[in-house]
Amino acid sequence: KGDTASTNALKAATLETGAQIMVPLFINQGERIKVDTRTRGYSERVK
């Protein structure tokens, strides 16, 4: 099944600002994401 969608498999990512957050394994370098500023965590992928 590739990266399992049924688990919360995460990896570390560094944002353009230098901040580090945990993102799902399916997020690739260069992709745009939305960050929840309240929790400072990954929210969703932006198209």
mmCIF entry with sequence, helices, sheets and N, C-alpha, C, O atoms, coordinates in Angstrom:
data_MODEL
# 
_entry.id   MODEL 
# 
_entity.id                         1 
_entity.type                       polymer 
_entity.pdbx_number_of_molecules   1 
# 
_entity_poly.entity_id                      1 
_entity_poly.type                           'polypeptide(L)' 
_entity_poly.nstd_linkage                   no 
_entity_poly.nstd_monomer                   no 
_entity_poly.pdbx_seq_one_letter_code       KGDTASTNALKAATLETGAQIMVPLFINQGERIKVDTRTRGYSERVK 
_entity_poly.pdbx_seq_one_letter_code_can   KGDTASTNALKAATLETGAQIMVPLFINQGERIKVDTRTRGYSERVK 
_entity_poly.pdbx_strand_id                 A 
# 
loop_
_entity_poly_seq.entity_id 
_entity_poly_seq.num 
_entity_poly_seq.mon_id 
_entity_poly_seq.hetero 
1 1  LYS n 
1 2  GLY n 
1 3  ASP n 
1 4  THR n 
1 5  ALA n 
1 6  SER n 
1 7  THR n 
1 8  ASN n 
1 9  ALA n 
1 10 LEU n 
1 11 LYS n 
1 12 ALA n 
1 13 ALA n 
1 14 THR n 
1 15 LEU n 
1 16 GLU n 
1 17 THR n 
1 18 GLY n 
1 19 ALA n 
1 20 GLN n 
1 21 ILE n 
1 22 MET n 
1 23 VAL n 
1 24 PRO n 
1 25 LEU n 
1 26 PHE n 
1 27 ILE n 
1 28 ASN n 
1 29 GLN n 
1 30 GLY n 
1 31 GLU n 
1 32 ARG n 
1 33 ILE n 
1 34 LYS n 
1 35 VAL n 
1 36 ASP n 
1 37 THR n 
1 38 ARG n 
1 39 THR n 
1 40 ARG n 
1 41 GLY n 
1 42 TYR n 
1 43 SER n 
1 44 GLU n 
1 45 ARG n 
1 46 VAL n 
1 47 LYS n 
# 
_struct_asym.id          A 
_struct_asym.entity_id   1 
# 
loop_
_struct_sheet.id 
_struct_sheet.type 
_struct_sheet.number_strands 
_struct_sheet.details 
AA1 ? 2 ? 
AA2 ? 2 ? 
# 
loop_
_struct_sheet_order.sheet_id 
_struct_sheet_order.range_id_1 
_struct_sheet_order.range_id_2 
_struct_sheet_order.offset 
_struct_sheet_order.sense 
AA1 1 2 ? anti-parallel 
AA2 1 2 ? anti-parallel 
# 
loop_
_struct_sheet_range.sheet_id 
_struct_sheet_range.id 
_struct_sheet_range.beg_label_comp_id 
_struct_sheet_range.beg_label_asym_id 
_struct_sheet_range.beg_label_seq_id 
_struct_sheet_range.pdbx_beg_PDB_ins_code 
_struct_sheet_range.end_label_comp_id 
_struct_sheet_range.end_label_asym_id 
_struct_sheet_range.end_label_seq_id 
_struct_sheet_range.pdbx_end_PDB_ins_code 
_struct_sheet_range.beg_auth_comp_id 
_struct_sheet_range.beg_auth_asym_id 
_struct_sheet_range.beg_auth_seq_id 
_struct_sheet_range.end_auth_comp_id 
_struct_sheet_range.end_auth_asym_id 
_struct_sheet_range.end_auth_seq_id 
AA1 1 LEU A 10 ? THR A 14 ? LEU A 10 THR A 14 
AA1 2 GLN A 20 ? PRO A 24 ? GLN A 20 PRO A 24 
AA2 1 ILE A 33 ? ASP A 36 ? ILE A 33 ASP A 36 
AA2 2 GLY A 41 ? ARG A 45 ? GLY A 41 ARG A 45 
# 
loop_
_atom_site.group_PDB 
_atom_site.id 
_atom_site.type_symbol 
_atom_site.label_atom_id 
_atom_site.label_alt_id 
_atom_site.label_comp_id 
_atom_site.label_asym_id 
_atom_site.label_entity_id 
_atom_site.label_seq_id 
_atom_site.pdbx_PDB_ins_code 
_atom_site.Cartn_x 
_atom_site.Cartn_y 
_atom_site.Cartn_z 
_atom_site.occupancy 
_atom_site.B_iso_or_equiv 
_atom_site.pdbx_formal_charge 
_atom_site.auth_seq_id 
_atom_site.auth_comp_id 
_atom_site.auth_asym_id 
_atom_site.auth_atom_id 
_atom_site.pdbx_PDB_model_num 
ATOM 1   N N  . LYS A 1 1  ? 0.814  -1.211 0.000  1.00 0.00 ? 1  LYS A N  1 
ATOM 2   C CA . LYS A 1 1  ? 0.000  0.000  0.000  1.00 0.00 ? 1  LYS A CA 1 
ATOM 3   C C  . LYS A 1 1  ? 0.848  1.263  0.000  1.00 0.00 ? 1  LYS A C  1 
ATOM 4   O O  . LYS A 1 1  ? 0.281  2.353  0.067  1.00 0.00 ? 1  LYS A O  1 
ATOM 5   N N  . GLY A 1 2  ? 2.116  1.184  -0.069 1.00 0.00 ? 2  GLY A N  1 
ATOM 6   C CA . GLY A 1 2  ? 2.948  2.379  0.002  1.00 0.00 ? 2  GLY A CA 1 
ATOM 7   C C  . GLY A 1 2  ? 2.941  2.937  1.410  1.00 0.00 ? 2  GLY A C  1 
ATOM 8   O O  . GLY A 1 2  ? 2.876  2.184  2.382  1.00 0.00 ? 2  GLY A O  1 
ATOM 9   N N  . ASP A 1 3  ? 3.009  4.260  1.525  1.00 0.00 ? 3  ASP A N  1 
ATOM 10  C CA . ASP A 1 3  ? 2.930  4.899  2.846  1.00 0.00 ? 3  ASP A CA 1 
ATOM 11  C C  . ASP A 1 3  ? 1.533  4.669  3.383  1.00 0.00 ? 3  ASP A C  1 
ATOM 12  O O  . ASP A 1 3  ? 0.549  5.066  2.759  1.00 0.00 ? 3  ASP A O  1 
ATOM 13  N N  . THR A 1 4  ? 1.446  4.042  4.517  1.00 0.00 ? 4  THR A N  1 
ATOM 14  C CA . THR A 1 4  ? 0.148  3.632  5.043  1.00 0.00 ? 4  THR A CA 1 
ATOM 15  C C  . THR A 1 4  ? -0.695 4.825  5.448  1.00 0.00 ? 4  THR A C  1 
ATOM 16  O O  . THR A 1 4  ? -0.290 5.643  6.274  1.00 0.00 ? 4  THR A O  1 
ATOM 17  N N  . ALA A 1 5  ? -1.873 4.911  4.853  1.00 0.00 ? 5  ALA A N  1 
ATOM 18  C CA . ALA A 1 5  ? -2.789 6.010  5.141  1.00 0.00 ? 5  ALA A CA 1 
ATOM 19  C C  . ALA A 1 5  ? -3.507 5.800  6.456  1.00 0.00 ? 5  ALA A C  1 
ATOM 20  O O  . ALA A 1 5  ? -4.075 6.741  7.010  1.00 0.00 ? 5  ALA A O  1 
ATOM 21  N N  . SER A 1 6  ? -3.489 4.576  6.963  1.00 0.00 ? 6  SER A N  1 
ATOM 22  C CA . SER A 1 6  ? -4.230 4.285  8.182  1.00 0.00 ? 6  SER A CA 1 
ATOM 23  C C  . SER A 1 6  ? -3.436 4.598  9.450  1.00 0.00 ? 6  SER A C  1 
ATOM 24  O O  . SER A 1 6  ? -3.973 4.512  10.554 1.00 0.00 ? 6  SER A O  1 
ATOM 25  N N  . THR A 1 7  ? -2.171 4.956  9.298  1.00 0.00 ? 7  THR A N  1 
ATOM 26  C CA . THR A 1 7  ? -1.367 5.301  10.472 1.00 0.00 ? 7  THR A CA 1 
ATOM 27  C C  . THR A 1 7  ? -0.915 6.748  10.379 1.00 0.00 ? 7  THR A C  1 
ATOM 28  O O  . THR A 1 7  ? -0.956 7.349  9.306  1.00 0.00 ? 7  THR A O  1 
ATOM 29  N N  . ASN A 1 8  ? -0.492 7.296  11.483 1.00 0.00 ? 8  ASN A N  1 
ATOM 30  C CA . ASN A 1 8  ? 0.006  8.668  11.504 1.00 0.00 ? 8  ASN A CA 1 
ATOM 31  C C  . ASN A 1 8  ? 1.521  8.674  11.366 1.00 0.00 ? 8  ASN A C  1 
ATOM 32  O O  . ASN A 1 8  ? 2.232  9.098  12.277 1.00 0.00 ? 8  ASN A O  1 
ATOM 33  N N  . ALA A 1 9  ? 2.015  8.202  10.222 1.00 0.00 ? 9  ALA A N  1 
ATOM 34  C CA . ALA A 1 9  ? 3.449  8.160  9.970  1.00 0.00 ? 9  ALA A CA 1 
ATOM 35  C C  . ALA A 1 9  ? 3.919  9.562  9.599  1.00 0.00 ? 9  ALA A C  1 
ATOM 36  O O  . ALA A 1 9  ? 3.454  10.140 8.617  1.00 0.00 ? 9  ALA A O  1 
ATOM 37  N N  . LEU A 1 10 ? 4.840  10.103 10.385 1.00 0.00 ? 10 LEU A N  1 
ATOM 38  C CA . LEU A 1 10 ? 5.297  11.474 10.184 1.00 0.00 ? 10 LEU A CA 1 
ATOM 39  C C  . LEU A 1 10 ? 6.805  11.528 10.008 1.00 0.00 ? 10 LEU A C  1 
ATOM 40  O O  . LEU A 1 10 ? 7.531  10.611 10.392 1.00 0.00 ? 10 LEU A O  1 
ATOM 41  N N  . LYS A 1 11 ? 7.259  12.637 9.410  1.00 0.00 ? 11 LYS A N  1 
ATOM 42  C CA . LYS A 1 11 ? 8.688  12.901 9.279  1.00 0.00 ? 11 LYS A CA 1 
ATOM 43  C C  . LYS A 1 11 ? 8.911  14.382 9.555  1.00 0.00 ? 11 LYS A C  1 
ATOM 44  O O  . LYS A 1 11 ? 7.984  15.185 9.454  1.00 0.00 ? 11 LYS A O  1 
ATOM 45  N N  . ALA A 1 12 ? 10.129 14.735 9.899  1.00 0.00 ? 12 ALA A N  1 
ATOM 46  C CA . ALA A 1 12 ? 10.468 16.129 10.178 1.00 0.00 ? 12 ALA A CA 1 
ATOM 47  C C  . ALA A 1 12 ? 10.611 16.898 8.870  1.00 0.00 ? 12 ALA A C  1 
ATOM 48  O O  . ALA A 1 12 ? 11.094 16.363 7.872  1.00 0.00 ? 12 ALA A O  1 
ATOM 49  N N  . ALA A 1 13 ? 10.183 18.165 8.888  1.00 0.00 ? 13 ALA A N  1 
ATOM 50  C CA . ALA A 1 13 ? 10.327 19.035 7.724  1.00 0.00 ? 13 ALA A CA 1 
ATOM 51  C C  . ALA A 1 13 ? 10.737 20.418 8.205  1.00 0.00 ? 13 ALA A C  1 
ATOM 52  O O  . ALA A 1 13 ? 10.304 20.873 9.264  1.00 0.00 ? 13 ALA A O  1 
ATOM 53  N N  . THR A 1 14 ? 11.577 21.083 7.420  1.00 0.00 ? 14 THR A N  1 
ATOM 54  C CA . THR A 1 14 ? 11.994 22.440 7.732  1.00 0.00 ? 14 THR A CA 1 
ATOM 55  C C  . THR A 1 14 ? 11.310 23.386 6.757  1.00 0.00 ? 14 THR A C  1 
ATOM 56  O O  . THR A 1 14 ? 11.403 23.204 5.543  1.00 0.00 ? 14 THR A O  1 
ATOM 57  N N  . LEU A 1 15 ? 10.629 24.389 7.278  1.00 0.00 ? 15 LEU A N  1 
ATOM 58  C CA . LEU A 1 15 ? 9.919  25.362 6.453  1.00 0.00 ? 15 LEU A CA 1 
ATOM 59  C C  . LEU A 1 15 ? 10.884 26.432 5.949  1.00 0.00 ? 15 LEU A C  1 
ATOM 60  O O  . LEU A 1 15 ? 12.017 26.521 6.421  1.00 0.00 ? 15 LEU A O  1 
ATOM 61  N N  . GLU A 1 16 ? 10.432 27.249 4.983  1.00 0.00 ? 16 GLU A N  1 
ATOM 62  C CA . GLU A 1 16 ? 11.264 28.322 4.443  1.00 0.00 ? 16 GLU A CA 1 
ATOM 63  C C  . GLU A 1 16 ? 11.712 29.289 5.528  1.00 0.00 ? 16 GLU A C  1 
ATOM 64  O O  . GLU A 1 16 ? 12.768 29.911 5.409  1.00 0.00 ? 16 GLU A O  1 
ATOM 65  N N  . THR A 1 17 ? 10.923 29.419 6.579  1.00 0.00 ? 17 THR A N  1 
ATOM 66  C CA . THR A 1 17 ? 11.244 30.331 7.679  1.00 0.00 ? 17 THR A CA 1 
ATOM 67  C C  . THR A 1 17 ? 12.280 29.754 8.629  1.00 0.00 ? 17 THR A C  1 
ATOM 68  O O  . THR A 1 17 ? 12.791 30.462 9.496  1.00 0.00 ? 17 THR A O  1 
ATOM 69  N N  . GLY A 1 18 ? 12.593 28.471 8.472  1.00 0.00 ? 18 GLY A N  1 
ATOM 70  C CA . GLY A 1 18 ? 13.537 27.803 9.351  1.00 0.00 ? 18 GLY A CA 1 
ATOM 71  C C  . GLY A 1 18 ? 12.862 26.997 10.446 1.00 0.00 ? 18 GLY A C  1 
ATOM 72  O O  . GLY A 1 18 ? 13.518 26.223 11.143 1.00 0.00 ? 18 GLY A O  1 
ATOM 73  N N  . ALA A 1 19 ? 11.552 27.173 10.606 1.00 0.00 ? 19 ALA A N  1 
ATOM 74  C CA . ALA A 1 19 ? 10.806 26.422 11.613 1.00 0.00 ? 19 ALA A CA 1 
ATOM 75  C C  . ALA A 1 19 ? 10.751 24.953 11.217 1.00 0.00 ? 19 ALA A C  1 
ATOM 76  O O  . ALA A 1 19 ? 10.705 24.625 10.031 1.00 0.00 ? 19 ALA A O  1 
ATOM 77  N N  . GLN A 1 20 ? 10.757 24.075 12.210 1.00 0.00 ? 20 GLN A N  1 
ATOM 78  C CA . GLN A 1 20 ? 10.656 22.645 11.947 1.00 0.00 ? 20 GLN A CA 1 
ATOM 79  C C  . GLN A 1 20 ? 9.333  22.121 12.478 1.00 0.00 ? 20 GLN A C  1 
ATOM 80  O O  . GLN A 1 20 ? 8.940  22.417 13.607 1.00 0.00 ? 20 GLN A O  1 
ATOM 81  N N  . ILE A 1 21 ? 8.643  21.330 11.640 1.00 0.00 ? 21 ILE A N  1 
ATOM 82  C CA . ILE A 1 21 ? 7.384  20.701 12.036 1.00 0.00 ? 21 ILE A CA 1 
ATOM 83  C C  . ILE A 1 21 ? 7.384  19.261 11.541 1.00 0.00 ? 21 ILE A C  1 
ATOM 84  O O  . ILE A 1 21 ? 8.236  18.868 10.743 1.00 0.00 ? 21 ILE A O  1 
ATOM 85  N N  . MET A 1 22 ? 6.436  18.491 12.014 1.00 0.00 ? 22 MET A N  1 
ATOM 86  C CA . MET A 1 22 ? 6.261  17.113 11.560 1.00 0.00 ? 22 MET A CA 1 
ATOM 87  C C  . MET A 1 22 ? 5.167  17.093 10.496 1.00 0.00 ? 22 MET A C  1 
ATOM 88  O O  . MET A 1 22 ? 4.104  17.688 10.677 1.00 0.00 ? 22 MET A O  1 
ATOM 89  N N  . VAL A 1 23 ? 5.433  16.407 9.387  1.00 0.00 ? 23 VAL A N  1 
ATOM 90  C CA . VAL A 1 23 ? 4.477  16.306 8.287  1.00 0.00 ? 23 VAL A CA 1 
ATOM 91  C C  . VAL A 1 23 ? 4.305  14.837 7.906  1.00 0.00 ? 23 VAL A C  1 
ATOM 92  O O  . VAL A 1 23 ? 5.176  14.019 8.202  1.00 0.00 ? 23 VAL A O  1 
ATOM 93  N N  . PRO A 1 24 ? 3.184  14.490 7.247  1.00 0.00 ? 24 PRO A N  1 
ATOM 94  C CA . PRO A 1 24 ? 2.985  13.108 6.792  1.00 0.00 ? 24 PRO A CA 1 
ATOM 95  C C  . PRO A 1 24 ? 4.055  12.701 5.772  1.00 0.00 ? 24 PRO A C  1 
ATOM 96  O O  . PRO A 1 24 ? 4.653  13.549 5.110  1.00 0.00 ? 24 PRO A O  1 
ATOM 97  N N  . LEU A 1 25 ? 4.282  11.402 5.659  1.00 0.00 ? 25 LEU A N  1 
ATOM 98  C CA . LEU A 1 25 ? 5.313  10.883 4.758  1.00 0.00 ? 25 LEU A CA 1 
ATOM 99  C C  . LEU A 1 25 ? 5.060  11.211 3.287  1.00 0.00 ? 25 LEU A C  1 
ATOM 100 O O  . LEU A 1 25 ? 6.006  11.252 2.500  1.00 0.00 ? 25 LEU A O  1 
ATOM 101 N N  . PHE A 1 26 ? 3.796  11.448 2.898  1.00 0.00 ? 26 PHE A N  1 
ATOM 102 C CA . PHE A 1 26 ? 3.505  11.691 1.480  1.00 0.00 ? 26 PHE A CA 1 
ATOM 103 C C  . PHE A 1 26 ? 3.861  13.110 1.027  1.00 0.00 ? 26 PHE A C  1 
ATOM 104 O O  . PHE A 1 26 ? 3.782  13.405 -0.166 1.00 0.00 ? 26 PHE A O  1 
ATOM 105 N N  . ILE A 1 27 ? 4.244  13.980 1.936  1.00 0.00 ? 27 ILE A N  1 
ATOM 106 C CA . ILE A 1 27 ? 4.647  15.339 1.577  1.00 0.00 ? 27 ILE A CA 1 
ATOM 107 C C  . ILE A 1 27 ? 6.087  15.299 1.080  1.00 0.00 ? 27 ILE A C  1 
ATOM 108 O O  . ILE A 1 27 ? 6.972  14.765 1.750  1.00 0.00 ? 27 ILE A O  1 
ATOM 109 N N  . ASN A 1 28 ? 6.314  15.876 -0.112 1.00 0.00 ? 28 ASN A N  1 
ATOM 110 C CA . ASN A 1 28 ? 7.646  15.887 -0.714 1.00 0.00 ? 28 ASN A CA 1 
ATOM 111 C C  . ASN A 1 28 ? 8.268  17.272 -0.616 1.00 0.00 ? 28 ASN A C  1 
ATOM 112 O O  . ASN A 1 28 ? 7.564  18.266 -0.438 1.00 0.00 ? 28 ASN A O  1 
ATOM 113 N N  . GLN A 1 29 ? 9.582  17.333 -0.731 1.00 0.00 ? 29 GLN A N  1 
ATOM 114 C CA . GLN A 1 29 ? 10.297 18.603 -0.687 1.00 0.00 ? 29 GLN A CA 1 
ATOM 115 C C  . GLN A 1 29 ? 9.789  19.511 -1.794 1.00 0.00 ? 29 GLN A C  1 
ATOM 116 O O  . GLN A 1 29 ? 9.608  19.067 -2.928 1.00 0.00 ? 29 GLN A O  1 
ATOM 117 N N  . GLY A 1 30 ? 9.556  20.779 -1.476 1.00 0.00 ? 30 GLY A N  1 
ATOM 118 C CA . GLY A 1 30 ? 9.096  21.754 -2.454 1.00 0.00 ? 30 GLY A CA 1 
ATOM 119 C C  . GLY A 1 30 ? 7.592  21.907 -2.509 1.00 0.00 ? 30 GLY A C  1 
ATOM 120 O O  . GLY A 1 30 ? 7.094  22.867 -3.097 1.00 0.00 ? 30 GLY A O  1 
ATOM 121 N N  . GLU A 1 31 ? 6.852  20.982 -1.910 1.00 0.00 ? 31 GLU A N  1 
ATOM 122 C CA . GLU A 1 31 ? 5.395  21.091 -1.896 1.00 0.00 ? 31 GLU A CA 1 
ATOM 123 C C  . GLU A 1 31 ? 4.966  22.153 -0.898 1.00 0.00 ? 31 GLU A C  1 
ATOM 124 O O  . GLU A 1 31 ? 5.623  22.376 0.119  1.00 0.00 ? 31 GLU A O  1 
ATOM 125 N N  . ARG A 1 32 ? 3.846  22.807 -1.211 1.00 0.00 ? 32 ARG A N  1 
ATOM 126 C CA . ARG A 1 32 ? 3.298  23.823 -0.316 1.00 0.00 ? 32 ARG A CA 1 
ATOM 127 C C  . ARG A 1 32 ? 2.317  23.168 0.636  1.00 0.00 ? 32 ARG A C  1 
ATOM 128 O O  . ARG A 1 32 ? 1.508  22.330 0.237  1.00 0.00 ? 32 ARG A O  1 
ATOM 129 N N  . ILE A 1 33 ? 2.400  23.560 1.900  1.00 0.00 ? 33 ILE A N  1 
ATOM 130 C CA . ILE A 1 33 ? 1.490  23.025 2.906  1.00 0.00 ? 33 ILE A CA 1 
ATOM 131 C C  . ILE A 1 33 ? 0.882  24.170 3.702  1.00 0.00 ? 33 ILE A C  1 
ATOM 132 O O  . ILE A 1 33 ? 1.411  25.282 3.721  1.00 0.00 ? 33 ILE A O  1 
ATOM 133 N N  . LYS A 1 34 ? -0.229 23.883 4.351  1.00 0.00 ? 34 LYS A N  1 
ATOM 134 C CA . LYS A 1 34 ? -0.855 24.848 5.250  1.00 0.00 ? 34 LYS A CA 1 
ATOM 135 C C  . LYS A 1 34 ? -0.498 24.436 6.669  1.00 0.00 ? 34 LYS A C  1 
ATOM 136 O O  . LYS A 1 34 ? -0.622 23.268 7.037  1.00 0.00 ? 34 LYS A O  1 
ATOM 137 N N  . VAL A 1 35 ? -0.049 25.414 7.472  1.00 0.00 ? 35 VAL A N  1 
ATOM 138 C CA . VAL A 1 35 ? 0.332  25.158 8.858  1.00 0.00 ? 35 VAL A CA 1 
ATOM 139 C C  . VAL A 1 35 ? -0.691 25.809 9.773  1.00 0.00 ? 35 VAL A C  1 
ATOM 140 O O  . VAL A 1 35 ? -1.037 26.977 9.597  1.00 0.00 ? 35 VAL A O  1 
ATOM 141 N N  . ASP A 1 36 ? -1.173 25.051 10.751 1.00 0.00 ? 36 ASP A N  1 
ATOM 142 C CA . ASP A 1 36 ? -2.094 25.579 11.759 1.00 0.00 ? 36 ASP A CA 1 
ATOM 143 C C  . ASP A 1 36 ? -1.258 26.389 12.747 1.00 0.00 ? 36 ASP A C  1 
ATOM 144 O O  . ASP A 1 36 ? -0.451 25.823 13.485 1.00 0.00 ? 36 ASP A O  1 
ATOM 145 N N  . THR A 1 37 ? -1.445 27.708 12.766 1.00 0.00 ? 37 THR A N  1 
ATOM 146 C CA . THR A 1 37 ? -0.616 28.564 13.613 1.00 0.00 ? 37 THR A CA 1 
ATOM 147 C C  . THR A 1 37 ? -0.929 28.408 15.097 1.00 0.00 ? 37 THR A C  1 
ATOM 148 O O  . THR A 1 37 ? -0.109 28.771 15.940 1.00 0.00 ? 37 THR A O  1 
ATOM 149 N N  . ARG A 1 38 ? -2.097 27.876 15.425 1.00 0.00 ? 38 ARG A N  1 
ATOM 150 C CA . ARG A 1 38 ? -2.436 27.656 16.838 1.00 0.00 ? 38 ARG A CA 1 
ATOM 151 C C  . ARG A 1 38 ? -1.628 26.506 17.419 1.00 0.00 ? 38 ARG A C  1 
ATOM 152 O O  . ARG A 1 38 ? -1.167 26.568 18.559 1.00 0.00 ? 38 ARG A O  1 
ATOM 153 N N  . THR A 1 39 ? -1.459 25.444 16.614 1.00 0.00 ? 39 THR A N  1 
ATOM 154 C CA . THR A 1 39 ? -0.733 24.261 17.096 1.00 0.00 ? 39 THR A CA 1 
ATOM 155 C C  . THR A 1 39 ? 0.679  24.180 16.523 1.00 0.00 ? 39 THR A C  1 
ATOM 156 O O  . THR A 1 39 ? 1.483  23.352 16.953 1.00 0.00 ? 39 THR A O  1 
ATOM 157 N N  . ARG A 1 40 ? 0.978  25.041 15.553 1.00 0.00 ? 40 ARG A N  1 
ATOM 158 C CA . ARG A 1 40 ? 2.265  25.019 14.839 1.00 0.00 ? 40 ARG A CA 1 
ATOM 159 C C  . ARG A 1 40 ? 2.527  23.660 14.227 1.00 0.00 ? 40 ARG A C  1 
ATOM 160 O O  . ARG A 1 40 ? 3.648  23.151 14.257 1.00 0.00 ? 40 ARG A O  1 
ATOM 161 N N  . GLY A 1 41 ? 1.468  23.074 13.666 1.00 0.00 ? 41 GLY A N  1 
ATOM 162 C CA . GLY A 1 41 ? 1.571  21.762 13.048 1.00 0.00 ? 41 GLY A CA 1 
ATOM 163 C C  . GLY A 1 41 ? 0.974  21.747 11.655 1.00 0.00 ? 41 GLY A C  1 
ATOM 164 O O  . GLY A 1 41 ? 0.299  22.688 11.238 1.00 0.00 ? 41 GLY A O  1 
ATOM 165 N N  . TYR A 1 42 ? 1.234  20.669 10.950 1.00 0.00 ? 42 TYR A N  1 
ATOM 166 C CA . TYR A 1 42 ? 0.715  20.455 9.600  1.00 0.00 ? 42 TYR A CA 1 
ATOM 167 C C  . TYR A 1 42 ? -0.803 20.453 9.610  1.00 0.00 ? 42 TYR A C  1 
ATOM 168 O O  . TYR A 1 42 ? -1.420 19.842 10.483 1.00 0.00 ? 42 TYR A O  1 
ATOM 169 N N  . SER A 1 43 ? -1.413 21.139 8.634  1.00 0.00 ? 43 SER A N  1 
ATOM 170 C CA . SER A 1 43 ? -2.866 21.165 8.511  1.00 0.00 ? 43 SER A CA 1 
ATOM 171 C C  . SER A 1 43 ? -3.309 20.430 7.248  1.00 0.00 ? 43 SER A C  1 
ATOM 172 O O  . SER A 1 43 ? -4.118 19.506 7.315  1.00 0.00 ? 43 SER A O  1 
ATOM 173 N N  . GLU A 1 44 ? -2.772 20.846 6.090  1.00 0.00 ? 44 GLU A N  1 
ATOM 174 C CA . GLU A 1 44 ? -3.129 20.206 4.822  1.00 0.00 ? 44 GLU A CA 1 
ATOM 175 C C  . GLU A 1 44 ? -2.157 20.609 3.729  1.00 0.00 ? 44 GLU A C  1 
ATOM 176 O O  . GLU A 1 44 ? -1.374 21.546 3.881  1.00 0.00 ? 44 GLU A O  1 
ATOM 177 N N  . ARG A 1 45 ? -2.226 19.875 2.616  1.00 0.00 ? 45 ARG A N  1 
ATOM 178 C CA . ARG A 1 45 ? -1.417 20.199 1.439  1.00 0.00 ? 45 ARG A CA 1 
ATOM 179 C C  . ARG A 1 45 ? -2.160 21.250 0.627  1.00 0.00 ? 45 ARG A C  1 
ATOM 180 O O  . ARG A 1 45 ? -3.383 21.186 0.501  1.00 0.00 ? 45 ARG A O  1 
ATOM 181 N N  . VAL A 1 46 ? -1.432 22.217 0.075  1.00 0.00 ? 46 VAL A N  1 
ATOM 182 C CA . VAL A 1 46 ? -2.019 23.279 -0.737 1.00 0.00 ? 46 VAL A CA 1 
ATOM 183 C C  . VAL A 1 46 ? -1.696 22.995 -2.192 1.00 0.00 ? 46 VAL A C  1 
ATOM 184 O O  . VAL A 1 46 ? -0.548 22.707 -2.531 1.00 0.00 ? 46 VAL A O  1 
ATOM 185 N N  . LYS A 1 47 ? -2.692 23.075 -3.048 1.00 0.00 ? 47 LYS A N  1 
ATOM 186 C CA . LYS A 1 47 ? -2.486 22.830 -4.487 1.00 0.00 ? 47 LYS A CA 1 
ATOM 187 C C  . LYS A 1 47 ? -2.013 24.081 -5.183 1.00 0.00 ? 47 LYS A C  1 
ATOM 188 O O  . LYS A 1 47 ? -1.788 24.067 -6.393 1.00 0.00 ? 47 LYS A O  1 
# 
